[in-house]
Amino acid sequence: MKAVIFDAPGKVRITKASTPEMKPDEVLLKINMVGLCGTDLNIYKGNMPLVSFPRIPGHEISAEIIDKGNQVPHSIKIGNAVTVNPYTSCGKCTACRAGRFNTCMYNQTMGVQRDGAMSQYFSIPYLKVFQNNILSRKELALVEPLSVGYHATNRGKVSENETVLVLGSGMIGIGVALAALQKKATVIVLDIDEKKLALMKSLGVHHTVNGAQEDALKTIFDITNGEGPDVCIEAVGAAATYRLALEASSFAGRIICIGYAHSDISLNTSLIVKKELDVMGSRNALNEFSDVITMLEEKKFNTDRLITSVCKIDDVHDAFQYWKDNPGEVIKILAEIE
């Protein structure tokens, strides 16, 4: 079978691999589409310390069940379309004992610490698949990245009538905004890219703030009648946006951190104390896959707006290079697996 493989940063090739052997509790998937993730781009750029080479990428999956092991229950049916939870959990560490399997200290995400699914076939335990024959192939490949944003809103306990500030309008920021809208919150999105902010408005976001063209803090306070948002969710990983989250947050507000900073950030910690802020990290997704699937089934927005382009498996290297050279032009690239 064909598979995409990272040999080293900047080096992507198509290789021939053996069709995976299926264990008794696993299903064999024919992969239809795989989303290119920001983590994959960082692997391509050499900015991902968790990866070892060679590595098959791919954890945003749209697939079809073509076979199953003898321990897989009858409810898992051959021919059904699926997406996949790409994380692992040990079941024993402090996070797992707390029921927060998404942040297991021994997690191995597909395509990072272990091989992913950017190949023609892939086998995985049946407990990791979500069957759905309503969503399109493209939509199924969007479920995992949107679930990451949805999880952040659950961490922040976003509720109706609250105001949420989303810092960043990449794919994860989009997932945050859509989840907050689903929860009937008022949503403000900050970015410095006017095209991405226009996309956010088209998806139903109430307010957008261009941090490169206006006094962001003043605008946010104007929108919130001087109080600041109830919840700030940082999805950039930059010093400026982390600092802005602290400055903009309401008293007794919540700050949720998704973005990974590439270096240490100096923060005004007195604001955390003065405002008695709840500051929390958010990693991966927990039980949000089903929520996102339900949200996408409702067809409240056109998911094609989130997809920049679709490439063939043979063109994945060129797609990564384009994304690296034109980061502001890409929301989501999907690879169609032949």
C-alpha positions in Angstrom: 0.0 0.0 0.0 1.0 3.6 -0.4 2.0 5.7 2.7 3.4 9.1 3.3 6.5 9.2 5.4 8.6 11.9 7.0 12.3 10.9 6.7 13.5 14.1 8.3 12.4 17.7 8.5 11.5 19.0 5.1 11.8 15.5 3.6 8.5 13.8 2.7 8.2 10.8 0.3 5.6 8.3 -0.8 6.6 4.7 0.2 5.3 1.2 -0.1 4.2 -0.3 3.2 2.6 -3.6 4.2 -1.1 -3.7 4.8 -1.5 -3.7 8.6 -2.4 -6.9 10.4 -5.6 -6.6 12.3 -5.9 -7.7 16.0 -9.0 -9.4 17.3 -10.3 -6.1 18.9 -9.4 -4.0 15.9 -11.0 -2.7 12.7 -9.3 -2.4 9.4 -9.9 1.0 7.8 -9.6 2.1 4.2 -8.4 5.7 4.6 -10.3 8.2 2.4 -9.0 11.6 3.6 -6.5 12.9 6.1 -6.2 16.5 7.3 -2.8 18.1 7.4 -2.4 19.4 10.9 -0.3 22.2 12.4 1.6 19.6 14.3 2.4 17.9 11.0 3.6 21.3 9.6 5.9 21.7 12.7 7.3 18.2 12.0 8.0 19.3 8.4 9.6 22.5 9.7 11.7 20.7 12.3 9.9 22.3 15.3 8.4 19.2 16.9 10.7 17.7 19.6 8.3 14.9 20.4 8.6 13.2 17.0 11.2 10.6 15.9 12.0 9.7 12.3 11.0 8.1 10.1 7.3 8.7 10.9 4.0 8.3 9.0 1.9 11.4 9.8 -1.9 11.7 10.0 -4.4 11.9 12.8 -7.3 13.8 11.3 -9.1 10.9 9.6 -12.0 10.1 7.3 -12.2 6.4 6.6 -14.4 3.3 6.0 -14.4 0.0 7.9 -13.5 -2.8 5.5 -12.9 -5.6 8.0 -13.1 -6.3 11.7 -11.7 -8.7 14.3 -13.6 -11.4 16.0 -13.8 -9.5 19.3 -15.4 -6.4 17.7 -19.1 -6.1 18.6 -21.9 -6.4 16.0 -22.7 -2.7 16.4 -19.4 -1.9 14.5 -20.3 -2.6 10.9 -18.2 -3.2 7.9 -19.0 -0.5 5.3 -19.7 2.3 7.8 -17.9 5.6 7.5 -15.8 6.6 10.6 -13.5 9.1 12.1 -11.0 8.3 14.8 -9.8 9.3 18.2 -6.0 9.4 17.6 -4.8 9.5 21.2 -3.7 6.7 23.6 -4.0 6.5 27.4 -2.4 4.2 29.9 -5.3 4.1 32.3 -3.0 4.3 35.3 -1.3 7.7 35.5 -2.7 10.6 37.6 -4.5 12.1 34.6 -6.2 8.7 33.7 -7.2 8.1 37.3 -8.9 11.5 37.2 -10.8 10.5 34.0 -8.8 13.0 31.9 -7.5 10.4 29.4 -6.8 13.2 26.8 -3.8 14.3 28.8 -2.4 10.9 29.8 1.3 11.5 30.7 2.1 8.6 28.3 -0.1 9.6 25.5 1.1 8.7 22.0 -0.7 10.7 19.3 -0.9 9.1 15.9 1.6 10.7 13.5 3.8 12.0 16.3 4.9 9.5 18.9 3.7 6.6 16.7 2.8 6.1 13.1 -0.3 7.8 11.8 -2.9 7.1 9.1 -1.6 8.9 6.0 -1.7 5.6 4.2 -4.2 3.5 2.2 -5.1 1.2 5.1 -4.9 1.5 8.9 -5.9 -0.8 11.8 -7.1 0.5 15.1 -9.0 -0.7 18.2 -12.7 -0.5 17.6 -13.2 1.7 20.7 -11.3 4.5 18.9 -13.7 4.8 16.0 -16.8 7.0 15.7 -19.2 5.7 13.1 -21.2 8.2 11.0 -22.8 7.8 7.6 -24.4 11.3 7.6 -21.3 13.5 7.4 -19.3 13.8 4.2 -15.7 12.5 3.9 -14.4 16.0 4.2 -16.5 16.7 7.3 -15.3 13.5 9.0 -11.7 14.7 8.6 -12.6 17.9 10.4 -14.0 16.3 13.5 -10.7 15.8 15.4 -9.3 19.4 15.0 -12.7 20.9 15.8 -12.9 18.7 18.9 -9.7 20.2 20.2 -11.3 23.6 20.2 -14.6 22.2 21.6 -12.6 20.7 24.5 -11.2 24.1 25.4 -14.7 25.5 25.8 -15.6 22.6 28.0 -12.5 23.3 30.1 -13.6 26.9 30.3 -17.2 25.9 31.3 -18.5 28.2 28.6 -22.2 28.8 28.9 -25.1 30.7 27.5 -25.0 34.5 27.9 -21.3 34.6 28.6 -18.8 36.4 26.4 -15.8 34.5 25.1 -12.7 36.0 23.6 -10.9 33.7 21.1 -7.3 34.7 20.5 -6.4 33.3 17.1 -8.4 32.3 14.1 -6.5 29.2 12.8 -8.2 25.9 12.7 -8.1 25.4 16.5 -9.4 28.9 17.0 -12.2 28.2 14.6 -13.1 25.1 16.6 -13.2 27.2 19.8 -15.4 29.8 18.2 -17.9 27.3 16.7 -18.2 25.5 20.0 -18.8 28.7 21.9 -21.5 29.7 19.4 -23.0 26.2 19.8 -23.2 26.9 23.5 -24.9 30.3 22.7 -22.2 32.5 24.0 -21.2 35.9 22.6 -18.0 35.4 20.7 -15.2 37.9 20.0 -12.3 36.8 17.8 -8.9 38.5 17.7 -6.4 38.1 14.9 -4.1 40.1 12.7 -5.3 38.5 9.4 -8.3 40.3 7.9 -9.2 37.4 5.6 -9.4 35.0 8.6 -11.4 37.5 10.6 -13.8 37.8 7.6 -14.2 34.0 7.6 -15.0 34.1 11.3 -17.7 36.6 10.7 -19.2 34.4 7.9 -19.3 31.6 10.5 -21.5 33.6 12.8 -19.0 35.2 15.2 -20.4 38.3 16.8 -17.3 40.6 16.9 -13.9 40.5 15.4 -10.8 42.6 16.4 -7.8 43.2 14.2 -4.9 43.5 16.5 -2.7 45.0 13.8 -5.1 47.8 13.0 -6.7 48.9 16.2 -6.1 49.1 20.0 -7.2 45.6 20.7 -7.6 46.0 24.5 -9.7 49.1 24.2 -11.9 47.5 21.5 -12.5 44.4 23.7 -13.4 46.5 26.7 -15.7 48.7 24.5 -17.5 45.5 23.3 -17.8 44.2 26.9 -18.9 47.5 28.5 -15.6 47.8 30.3 -15.8 44.4 32.1 -13.8 42.2 29.8 -14.8 38.7 28.6 -15.8 36.0 31.0 -13.6 33.5 29.2 -10.4 34.1 27.2 -9.1 31.2 25.1 -5.5 31.5 23.8 -5.0 29.6 20.5 -1.9 31.2 19.1 1.0 30.5 21.5 2.5 34.0 21.3 3.7 36.3 24.1 1.5 39.2 23.0 -1.7 37.1 23.0 -1.0 35.4 26.3 -0.4 38.8 27.9 -3.5 40.2 26.2 -5.6 37.4 27.7 -4.6 38.4 31.2 -5.2 42.1 30.5 -8.5 41.6 28.8 -10.1 39.0 31.1 -12.8 40.1 33.4 -12.4 39.9 37.2 -13.1 36.3 38.3 -12.6 35.3 34.6 -11.3 32.1 33.1 -8.3 31.8 30.8 -7.8 28.6 28.8 -4.4 28.0 27.2 -4.2 25.9 24.0 -1.3 27.6 22.1 2.2 26.2 22.6 4.8 29.0 22.9 8.2 28.3 21.4 10.0 30.1 24.2 9.3 31.3 27.8 6.9 34.2 28.2 7.1 36.8 30.9 3.6 37.4 32.3 2.1 39.9 34.8 1.2 37.4 37.4 -0.3 40.1 39.7 -3.3 40.2 37.3 -3.9 36.5 38.0 -4.1 37.3 41.7 -5.8 40.6 41.5 -8.6 39.3 39.3 -8.6 35.9 40.9 -8.4 34.3 37.5 -8.8 30.6 36.8 -5.9 29.7 34.4 -6.1 26.3 32.8 -4.4 24.3 30.1 -6.3 22.4 27.4 -4.8 19.5 25.5 -6.3 17.3 22.7 -9.9 16.3 23.2 -11.8 14.1 25.7 -15.5 13.4 25.1 -16.0 16.1 22.4 -15.9 14.0 19.3 -19.6 13.2 19.6 -20.5 16.8 20.3 -18.7 18.0 17.2 -20.3 15.3 15.0 -23.7 16.4 16.3 -22.8 20.1 15.6 -21.7 19.3 12.0 -24.8 17.2 11.4 -26.9 20.3 12.1 -25.4 22.1 9.0 -25.4 25.5 10.6 -22.4 26.6 8.5 -20.7 25.6 5.3 -17.7 23.4 6.2 -16.2 24.0 2.7 -15.2 27.4 4.0 -12.8 25.7 6.3 -11.0 23.7 3.6 -8.3 25.6 1.7 -7.6 22.8 -0.7 -7.6 19.1 -1.3 -4.4 17.4 -2.6 -3.6 13.9 -3.8 -1.4 11.7 -1.6 1.4 12.0 -4.1 1.4 15.8 -3.7 1.6 16.0 0.1 5.2 17.3 0.1 4.2 20.2 -2.2 1.2 20.9 0.1 3.4 21.1 3.2 5.9 23.4 1.3 3.1 25.7 0.2 1.7 25.9 3.7 5.2 26.6 5.1 5.7 29.4 2.5 2.1 30.8 2.8 1.0 30.3 6.4 -1.6 33.0 6.2 -3.3 31.5 3.2 -4.1 28.1 4.8 -6.9 27.0 7.1 -7.1 23.3 6.3 -5.6 21.2 3.6 -7.0 17.7 3.2 -5.0 14.8 1.5 -7.1 12.5 -0.6 -5.8 8.9 -0.2 -6.1 6.9 -3.3 
